[in-house]
């Protein structure tokens, strides 16, 4: 956190030790504000269609960078509902099932990724956040060693056990 003033009362923040970590805390005796900087929960979807996985490229990403469908949970939304909503918003697909794969800390972005396998059918219509998609046959899909790639690794491993 780069803020220098308390969002509650406007007094100065000071970085002090608390619970074994240095955390920005309000200097006002009667405020008690602490910036905990907890990780944000993010959902990720391995969208499976016709024996392929849909990978997407965000509009802000480099030309050759593709990944899973991801997004933040909204207030009062379950992770399952969030991942189905993201698949709808980003791909225009109304999937009805979300199968939990696992959770993955993504320290680089201070996120906790909750990954799901989402079988889907229909015609893809790109949402405003995406520049492109590609369909990767499951037998050619390869995991990457960070973030959502770890969920891909685990999902592929479970498919080998079937």
N, C-alpha and C positions, 0 to 999 in steps of 0.2 A: 504494500500500500504506500503510495507516494503522498497521501494527504498529510497536511501539517496541522489541521484543525479538526476537532471533534464534530461529527455530523449531527450529534444530538444537541450540544450546547454551545459550540463554537470556540471553546477553549483550546489551547495548544495540546497536541498529542506528543507523547514522549515514549520512546521505545524502552521498555523495561522487561526484565525477566518475569515470566508467569508460567507455571506448570512446565518448567524445563525448556521453555522457548522464549525468545525475545518477541514481544508483541507490542504494537502501538496501543497506548492506553491514554485516556483522558487525564489531564493534570488537575481538573476540578475535583475537589474532595467529595462533592455531593452527586457527581454524575455516574461514575463507575463504568463508562463505556470502554470496551476492549474490542479491538479489531482482531477476530480469531482467524480470519483468512482460511476458513474451512474449504475443502475441495468442492467444486460444483458437480452435481450429478448430471451425467450426459448419457443418453441412450444411443446405441448403435445397432443397425439392422444389417444382417447378412440376408439380403433379399434374393431368394431363389425363385427362378422362373425357367421352366423348360430345360432342366438339367444344366443351368448356368447361374452364375451369381452376377448381379448387377453392381458394378462399381461406378462411382460418380466423380466428376470433377467440379469442384466449387468454382464459381466465377473468379475468385481471387487467387486461385492456385496456379502454379506453373502448368504449361501445356501438357506435360506427360504425367502429372500427378493425379492419381485416382484413389478413391477410398470408399469406405462404407457410407451408407446413409446415416447421418448422425444429427443430434439436436439436443437441446436442453429441455428438462422437465419444466412444465408450467405449474403454477400454484394449484394445489389440490388435485394433481394428476398422477395416476399410478404410472410406474415405468412401462408397463404393458400398453396402456393407453397412449403414452407419449411416443413410443416407438411406432405404433400403428398410425398415429397422427403424422409423424415425420415422413413415413413412407407415402402417405396420401399427399402431403404438402409438396414433397420434393419430386415424387415420381407419378403422382396422380393414380396410384393403385390403392384400391380398397382391400387390404388384406384383413383376414379375420382372426388370425392366430399369431401369437408371438411366443416362441419357445426360448426360455432363458438358457443362455450358454454359460455366462459367468460374469464376474466383475474384475476390472483391470484398472489399477491406479495409473494415471498418466500425469506424472509429476511435472513434466515440462509445461503443461497448461493448467496445473492445479485442478485436475478433474478426476472424477471416479467414473469410469465407463461401465455401463450396464449393457451387456451385449445380448442380442436376441437373434434367433433364426426366424425369418419371416417368409414363409412360402407365399407366393403371390401369382396372380394371373391378371390378364388385361392388357391394355395398351398404355405404354408409358407416355406421359406428358410431363416434360420438365418444368419444375417449379422455378421461381425467379432466382433462387440461390445457385442453381446449377448451370454449367456451361455445356456439359456433355455427359454421356454415359457410355459404358462399354459392357458388353455381355462376355463373361469369361466362363467357358465350359468348366464345370466343377473339377474335372480331371486335370485341367491346366492351371487352376487357381493355386497361387503360392502365397503363403503368409509372409508378413514383414515383421521385424523384430521390435516393434514399439506400438503403443496405442492400440488401435483396433485390430492391427495385424495379429496380436496375441489371441484375440477372440477367433479370428480366422483359423489360426493354428489349432486351437482346441476343437473348433467345430469340425475341421477336416479330420482330426484324430478320431472323433466319435463316429464319423461316417465310415472309417476303416473297420470299426468294431462291429458294424451292423451286418 
